[in-house]
């Protein structure tokens, strides 16, 4: 799954709000490590891509994104995930 655009968007929105990773973690009930991984840091804090996607949506929603914005960002990412899962 290509997640780079989502990672960049989370960081961009967080920084535009003036939030650090600790504040976003507090707002989403995620760990700071998970937030850093949502922004592209390597790691394995999420059990699956589906959980990582849900966490990314939650983070963006807590920073003010509405359903339409989330749908536009994630619709193509979801299609990529579906296609790759059917290739196996």
FIMI-941166 format. One record per residue: x, y, z of N, C-alpha, C in turn; residue in one letter. Coordinates in nm, 4 decimals, always signed. Example, Ala and Ser with C-alpha at 12.3 -4.5 7.8 and 13.67 -1.06 7.14 Angstrom:
// FIMI-941166
<n_X +1.3190; n_Y -0.5690; n_Z +0.7800; ca_X +1.2300; ca_Y -0.4500; ca_Z +0.7800; c_X +1.3200; c_Y -0.3300; c_Z +0.7800; type A>
<n_X +1.2850; n_Y -0.2250; n_Z +0.7080; ca_X +1.3670; ca_Y -0.1060; ca_Z +0.7140; c_X +1.2900; c_Y +0.0030; c_Z +0.7870; type S>
***
This chain:
// FIMI-941166
<n_X +0.0838; n_Y -0.1187; n_Z +0.0000; ca_X +0.0000; ca_Y +0.0000; ca_Z +0.0000; c_X +0.0874; c_Y +0.1238; c_Z +0.0000; type X>
<n_X +0.0530; n_Y +0.2185; n_Z -0.0834; ca_X +0.1235; ca_Y +0.3462; ca_Z -0.0877; c_X +0.0607; c_Y +0.4362; c_Z +0.0176; type X>
<n_X +0.1372; n_Y +0.4724; n_Z +0.1161; ca_X +0.0864; ca_Y +0.5500; ca_Z +0.2293; c_X +0.1568; c_Y +0.6854; c_Z +0.2388; type X>
<n_X +0.2493; n_Y +0.7134; n_Z +0.1480; ca_X +0.3322; ca_Y +0.8328; ca_Z +0.1566; c_X +0.2512; c_Y +0.9613; c_Z +0.1569; type X>
<n_X +0.1512; n_Y +0.9707; n_Z +0.0704; ca_X +0.0697; ca_Y +1.0920; ca_Z +0.0636; c_X -0.0031; c_Y +1.1161; c_Z +0.1956; type X>
<n_X -0.0527; n_Y +1.0097; n_Z +0.2558; ca_X -0.1222; ca_Y +1.0201; ca_Z +0.3843; c_X -0.0242; c_Y +1.0643; c_Z +0.4930; type X>
<n_X +0.0942; n_Y +1.0048; n_Z +0.4951; ca_X +0.1960; ca_Y +1.0425; ca_Z +0.5940; c_X +0.2291; c_Y +1.1905; c_Z +0.5834; type X>
<n_X +0.2508; n_Y +1.2372; n_Z +0.4622; ca_X +0.2839; ca_Y +1.3778; ca_Z +0.4411; c_X +0.1695; c_Y +1.4681; c_Z +0.4846; type X>
<n_X +0.0470; n_Y +1.4279; n_Z +0.4548; ca_X -0.0696; ca_Y +1.5091; ca_Z +0.4894; c_X -0.0860; c_Y +1.5196; c_Z +0.6404; type X>
<n_X -0.0668; n_Y +1.4098; n_Z +0.7118; ca_X -0.0800; ca_Y +1.4145; ca_Z +0.8583; c_X +0.0209; c_Y +1.5119; c_Z +0.9167; type X>
<n_X +0.1454; n_Y +1.5019; n_Z +0.8742; ca_X +0.2480; ca_Y +1.5920; ca_Z +0.9258; c_X +0.2167; c_Y +1.7369; c_Z +0.8877; type X>
<n_X +0.1783; n_Y +1.7591; n_Z +0.7629; ca_X +0.1489; ca_Y +1.8939; ca_Z +0.7142; c_X +0.0352; c_Y +1.9582; c_Z +0.7945; type X>
<n_X -0.0726; n_Y +1.8841; n_Z +0.8152; ca_X -0.1871; ca_Y +1.9374; ca_Z +0.8895; c_X -0.1490; c_Y +1.9621; c_Z +1.0349; type X>
<n_X -0.0768; n_Y +1.8685; n_Z +1.0953; ca_X -0.0347; ca_Y +1.8842; ca_Z +1.2357; c_X +0.0518; c_Y +2.0080; c_Z +1.2529; type X>
<n_X +0.1497; n_Y +2.0246; n_Z +1.1658; ca_X +0.2392; ca_Y +2.1400; ca_Z +1.1758; c_X +0.1657; c_Y +2.2709; c_Z +1.1492; type X>
<n_X +0.0709; n_Y +2.2702; n_Z +1.0568; ca_X -0.0079; ca_Y +2.3908; ca_Z +1.0279; c_X -0.0906; c_Y +2.4334; c_Z +1.1496; type X>
<n_X -0.1326; n_Y +2.3363; n_Z +1.2298; ca_X -0.2072; ca_Y +2.3667; ca_Z +1.3522; c_X -0.1145; c_Y +2.4089; c_Z +1.4664; type X>
<n_X +0.0157; n_Y +2.3903; n_Z +1.4476; ca_X +0.1103; ca_Y +2.4239; ca_Z +1.5526; c_X +0.1189; c_Y +2.3174; c_Z +1.6605; type X>
<n_X +0.0756; n_Y +2.1965; n_Z +1.6292; ca_X +0.0774; ca_Y +2.0869; ca_Z +1.7258; c_X +0.2065; c_Y +2.0078; c_Z +1.7114; type X>
<n_X +0.2568; n_Y +1.9577; n_Z +1.8240; ca_X +0.3671; ca_Y +1.8622; ca_Z +1.8175; c_X +0.3079; c_Y +1.7210; c_Z +1.8212; type X>
<n_X +0.3929; n_Y +1.6213; n_Z +1.8066; ca_X +0.3431; ca_Y +1.4836; ca_Z +1.8027; c_X +0.2807; c_Y +1.4417; c_Z +1.9357; type X>
<n_X +0.3278; n_Y +1.4994; n_Z +2.0451; ca_X +0.2714; ca_Y +1.4668; ca_Z +2.1772; c_X +0.1269; c_Y +1.5143; c_Z +2.1858; type X>
<n_X +0.1018; n_Y +1.6358; n_Z +2.1406; ca_X -0.0353; ca_Y +1.6878; ca_Z +2.1475; c_X -0.1291; c_Y +1.6050; c_Z +2.0594; type X>
<n_X -0.0855; n_Y +1.5704; n_Z +1.9382; ca_X -0.1708; ca_Y +1.4893; ca_Z +1.8523; c_X -0.1949; c_Y +1.3517; c_Z +1.9148; type X>
<n_X -0.0943; n_Y +1.2964; n_Z +1.9764; ca_X -0.1106; ca_Y +1.1677; ca_Z +2.0452; c_X -0.2154; c_Y +1.1792; c_Z +2.1562; type X>
<n_X -0.2089; n_Y +1.2856; n_Z +2.2336; ca_X -0.3056; ca_Y +1.3063; ca_Z +2.3413; c_X -0.4468; c_Y +1.3225; c_Z +2.2865; type X>
<n_X -0.4603; n_Y +1.3948; n_Z +2.1770; ca_X -0.5916; ca_Y +1.4203; ca_Z +2.1174; c_X -0.6540; c_Y +1.2953; c_Z +2.0567; type X>
<n_X -0.5729; n_Y +1.2000; n_Z +2.0164; ca_X -0.6230; ca_Y +1.0804; ca_Z +1.9476; c_X -0.6187; c_Y +0.9539; c_Z +2.0325; type X>
<n_X -0.5636; n_Y +0.9633; n_Z +2.1527; ca_X -0.5450; ca_Y +0.8460; ca_Z +2.2394; c_X -0.4543; c_Y +0.7417; c_Z +2.1730; type X>
<n_X -0.3597; n_Y +0.7894; n_Z +2.0940; ca_X -0.2562; ca_Y +0.7048; ca_Z +2.0364; c_X -0.1252; c_Y +0.7394; c_Z +2.1058; type X>
<n_X -0.0266; n_Y +0.6542; n_Z +2.0912; ca_X +0.1035; ca_Y +0.6856; ca_Z +2.1497; c_X +0.1790; c_Y +0.7812; c_Z +2.0574; type X>
<n_X +0.2754; n_Y +0.8520; n_Z +2.1136; ca_X +0.3571; ca_Y +0.9403; ca_Z +2.0299; c_X +0.4318; c_Y +0.8576; c_Z +1.9244; type X>
<n_X +0.4740; n_Y +0.7388; n_Z +1.9616; ca_X +0.5424; ca_Y +0.6503; ca_Z +1.8663; c_X +0.4508; c_Y +0.6177; c_Z +1.7474; type X>
<n_X +0.3237; n_Y +0.5906; n_Z +1.7754; ca_X +0.2292; ca_Y +0.5625; ca_Z +1.6671; c_X +0.2107; c_Y +0.6841; c_Z +1.5762; type X>
<n_X +0.2048; n_Y +0.8018; n_Z +1.6355; ca_X +0.1918; ca_Y +0.9242; ca_Z +1.5548; c_X +0.3133; c_Y +0.9394; c_Z +1.4648; type X>
<n_X +0.4314; n_Y +0.9195; n_Z +1.5207; ca_X +0.5534; ca_Y +0.9313; ca_Z +1.4390; c_X +0.5525; c_Y +0.8295; c_Z +1.3251; type X>
<n_X +0.5011; n_Y +0.7104; n_Z +1.3521; ca_X +0.4934; ca_Y +0.6098; ca_Z +1.2459; c_X +0.3879; c_Y +0.6464; c_Z +1.1415; type X>
<n_X +0.2790; n_Y +0.7081; n_Z +1.1836; ca_X +0.1802; ca_Y +0.7555; ca_Z +1.0869; c_X +0.2402; c_Y +0.8618; c_Z +0.9954; type X>
<n_X +0.3414; n_Y +0.9317; n_Z +1.0459; ca_X +0.4077; ca_Y +1.0361; ca_Z +0.9673; c_X +0.5288; c_Y +0.9835; c_Z +0.8913; type X>
<n_X +0.5525; n_Y +0.8531; n_Z +0.8953; ca_X +0.6557; ca_Y +0.7953; ca_Z +0.8115; c_X +0.7740; c_Y +0.7316; c_Z +0.8807; type X>
<n_X +0.7824; n_Y +0.7438; n_Z +1.0123; ca_X +0.8936; ca_Y +0.6790; ca_Z +1.0831; c_X +0.8752; c_Y +0.5272; c_Z +1.0778; type X>
<n_X +0.9822; n_Y +0.4528; n_Z +1.0530; ca_X +0.9692; ca_Y +0.3064; ca_Z +1.0494; c_X +0.9281; c_Y +0.2506; c_Z +1.1854; type X>
<n_X +0.8587; n_Y +0.1393; n_Z +1.1824; ca_X +0.8192; ca_Y +0.0745; ca_Z +1.3064; c_X +0.7016; c_Y -0.0181; c_Z +1.2848; type X>
<n_X +0.6642; n_Y -0.0855; n_Z +1.3917; ca_X +0.5567; ca_Y -0.1844; ca_Z +1.3823; c_X +0.4553; c_Y -0.1697; c_Z +1.4953; type X>
<n_X +0.4137; n_Y -0.0475; n_Z +1.5218; ca_X +0.3187; ca_Y -0.0225; ca_Z +1.6299; c_X +0.1757; c_Y -0.0602; c_Z +1.5949; type X>
<n_X +0.1498; n_Y -0.0879; n_Z +1.4675; ca_X +0.0144; ca_Y -0.1228; ca_Z +1.4244; c_X +0.0111; c_Y -0.2692; c_Z +1.3811; type X>
<n_X -0.0932; n_Y -0.3407; n_Z +1.4221; ca_X -0.1049; ca_Y -0.4833; ca_Z +1.3912; c_X -0.1291; c_Y -0.5096; c_Z +1.2431; type X>
<n_X -0.1907; n_Y -0.4124; n_Z +1.1747; ca_X -0.2224; ca_Y -0.4325; ca_Z +1.0332; c_X -0.2332; c_Y -0.2969; c_Z +0.9643; type X>
<n_X -0.2335; n_Y -0.2993; n_Z +0.8319; ca_X -0.2543; ca_Y -0.1771; ca_Z +0.7547; c_X -0.3922; c_Y -0.1185; c_Z +0.7811; type X>
<n_X -0.4919; n_Y -0.2035; n_Z +0.8013; ca_X -0.6269; ca_Y -0.1543; ca_Z +0.8284; c_X -0.6310; c_Y -0.0715; c_Z +0.9564; type X>
<n_X -0.5630; n_Y -0.1171; n_Z +1.0603; ca_X -0.5601; ca_Y -0.0433; ca_Z +1.1865; c_X -0.4824; c_Y +0.0865; c_Z +1.1676; type X>
<n_X -0.3751; n_Y +0.0814; n_Z +1.0916; ca_X -0.2968; ca_Y +0.2026; ca_Z +1.0646; c_X -0.3816; c_Y +0.3047; c_Z +0.9889; type X>
<n_X -0.4608; n_Y +0.2593; n_Z +0.8927; ca_X -0.5475; ca_Y +0.3494; ca_Z +0.8165; c_X -0.6523; c_Y +0.4121; c_Z +0.9083; type X>
<n_X -0.7122; n_Y +0.3321; n_Z +0.9956; ca_X -0.8109; ca_Y +0.3856; ca_Z +1.0900; c_X -0.7477; c_Y +0.4906; c_Z +1.1816; type X>
<n_X -0.6260; n_Y +0.4651; n_Z +1.2266; ca_X -0.5564; ca_Y +0.5604; ca_Z +1.3131; c_X -0.5264; c_Y +0.6897; c_Z +1.2373; type X>
<n_X -0.4873; n_Y +0.6775; n_Z +1.1112; ca_X -0.4596; ca_Y +0.7969; ca_Z +1.0304; c_X -0.5858; c_Y +0.8796; c_Z +1.0105; type X>
<n_X -0.6973; n_Y +0.8125; n_Z +0.9835; ca_X -0.8247; ca_Y +0.8831; ca_Z +0.9675; c_X -0.8636; c_Y +0.9539; c_Z +1.0971; type X>
<n_X -0.8442; n_Y +0.8850; n_Z +1.2080; ca_X -0.8761; ca_Y +0.9420; ca_Z +1.3390; c_X -0.7921; c_Y +1.0661; c_Z +1.3651; type X>
<n_X -0.6629; n_Y +1.0587; n_Z +1.3332; ca_X -0.5737; ca_Y +1.1726; ca_Z +1.3553; c_X -0.6179; c_Y +1.2929; c_Z +1.2724; type X>
<n_X -0.6458; n_Y +1.2708; n_Z +1.1457; ca_X -0.6881; ca_Y +1.3815; ca_Z +1.0596; c_X -0.8231; c_Y +1.4373; c_Z +1.1035; type X>
<n_X -0.9151; n_Y +1.3504; n_Z +1.1443; ca_X -1.0460; ca_Y +1.3965; ca_Z +1.1906; c_X -1.0329; c_Y +1.4820; c_Z +1.3163; type X>
<n_X -0.9449; n_Y +1.4427; n_Z +1.4071; ca_X -0.9240; ca_Y +1.5214; ca_Z +1.5299; c_X -0.8606; c_Y +1.6567; c_Z +1.5012; type X>
<n_X -0.7972; n_Y +1.6670; n_Z +1.3847; ca_X -0.7374; ca_Y +1.7954; ca_Z +1.3458; c_X -0.8317; c_Y +1.8759; c_Z +1.2564; type X>
<n_X -0.9568; n_Y +1.8316; n_Z +1.2463; ca_X -1.0570; ca_Y +1.9122; ca_Z +1.1791; c_X -1.0999; c_Y +1.8676; c_Z +1.0405; type X>
<n_X -1.0466; n_Y +1.7586; n_Z +0.9928; ca_X -1.0869; ca_Y +1.7112; ca_Z +0.8599; c_X -1.2275; c_Y +1.6528; c_Z +0.8656; type X>
<n_X -1.3061; n_Y +1.6790; n_Z +0.7602; ca_X -1.4406; ca_Y +1.6232; ca_Z +0.7550; c_X -1.4424; c_Y +1.4949; c_Z +0.6709; type X>
<n_X -1.5574; n_Y +1.4310; n_Z +0.6651; ca_X -1.5694; ca_Y +1.3020; ca_Z +0.5951; c_X -1.5349; c_Y +1.3119; c_Z +0.4469; type X>
<n_X -1.5747; n_Y +1.4218; n_Z +0.3820; ca_X -1.5442; ca_Y +1.4366; ca_Z +0.2396; c_X -1.3942; c_Y +1.4434; c_Z +0.2152; type X>
<n_X -1.3233; n_Y +1.5203; n_Z +0.2969; ca_X -1.1776; ca_Y +1.5298; ca_Z +0.2824; c_X -1.1122; c_Y +1.3936; c_Z +0.3042; type X>
<n_X -1.1572; n_Y +1.3229; n_Z +0.4074; ca_X -1.1016; ca_Y +1.1905; ca_Z +0.4355; c_X -1.1306; c_Y +1.0933; c_Z +0.3210; type X>
<n_X -1.2519; n_Y +1.0980; n_Z +0.2686; ca_X -1.2883; ca_Y +1.0081; ca_Z +0.1583; c_X -1.2008; c_Y +1.0320; c_Z +0.0363; type X>
<n_X -1.1790; n_Y +1.1577; n_Z +0.0028; ca_X -1.0957; ca_Y +1.1883; ca_Z -0.1134; c_X -0.9526; c_Y +1.1391; c_Z -0.0945; type X>
<n_X -0.8968; n_Y +1.1589; n_Z +0.0236; ca_X -0.7587; ca_Y +1.1181; ca_Z +0.0479; c_X -0.7448; c_Y +0.9662; c_Z +0.0505; type X>
<n_X -0.8402; n_Y +0.8985; n_Z +0.1122; ca_X -0.8258; ca_Y +0.7546; ca_Z +0.1346; c_X -0.8881; c_Y +0.6670; c_Z +0.0270; type X>
<n_X -0.9722; n_Y +0.7205; n_Z -0.0592; ca_X -1.0388; ca_Y +0.6346; ca_Z -0.1577; c_X -0.9385; c_Y +0.5675; c_Z -0.2510; type X>
<n_X -0.8433; n_Y +0.6421; n_Z -0.3024; ca_X -0.7439; ca_Y +0.5815; ca_Z -0.3917; c_X -0.6496; c_Y +0.4901; c_Z -0.3140; type X>
<n_X -0.6208; n_Y +0.5210; n_Z -0.1883; ca_X -0.5329; ca_Y +0.4366; ca_Z -0.1070; c_X -0.6013; c_Y +0.3036; c_Z -0.0794; type X>
<n_X -0.7324; n_Y +0.3087; n_Z -0.0537; ca_X -0.8078; ca_Y +0.1865; ca_Z -0.0268; c_X -0.8102; c_Y +0.0990; c_Z -0.1514; type X>
<n_X -0.8288; n_Y +0.1600; n_Z -0.2671; ca_X -0.8296; ca_Y +0.0836; ca_Z -0.3917; c_X -0.6964; c_Y +0.0135; c_Z -0.4134; type X>
<n_X -0.5852; n_Y +0.0821; n_Z -0.3825; ca_X -0.4529; ca_Y +0.0222; ca_Z -0.3948; c_X -0.4393; c_Y -0.0994; c_Z -0.3024; type X>
<n_X -0.4916; n_Y -0.0881; n_Z -0.1812; ca_X -0.4827; ca_Y -0.1963; ca_Z -0.0849; c_X -0.5654; c_Y -0.3152; c_Z -0.1325; type X>
<n_X -0.6865; n_Y -0.2883; n_Z -0.1817; ca_X -0.7723; ca_Y -0.3951; ca_Z -0.2306; c_X -0.7070; c_Y -0.4678; c_Z -0.3479; type X>
<n_X -0.6494; n_Y -0.3915; n_Z -0.4396; ca_X -0.5866; ca_Y -0.4523; ca_Z -0.5570; c_X -0.4699; c_Y -0.5409; c_Z -0.5168; type X>
<n_X -0.3881; n_Y -0.4926; n_Z -0.4234; ca_X -0.2712; ca_Y -0.5717; ca_Z -0.3838; c_X -0.3126; c_Y -0.6951; c_Z -0.3053; type X>
<n_X -0.4219; n_Y -0.6897; n_Z -0.2303; ca_X -0.4634; ca_Y -0.8062; ca_Z -0.1541; c_X -0.5213; c_Y -0.9143; c_Z -0.2458; type X>
<n_X -0.5765; n_Y -0.8742; n_Z -0.3596; ca_X -0.6313; ca_Y -0.9724; ca_Z -0.4537; c_X -0.5246; c_Y -1.0340; c_Z -0.5416; type X>
<n_X -0.4061; n_Y -0.9723; n_Z -0.5456; ca_X -0.2976; ca_Y -1.0244; ca_Z -0.6270; c_X -0.2307; c_Y -1.1457; c_Z -0.5652; type X>
<n_X -0.2525; n_Y -1.1702; n_Z -0.4350; ca_X -0.1841; ca_Y -1.2796; ca_Z -0.3659; c_X -0.2520; c_Y -1.4116; c_Z -0.3834; type X>
***
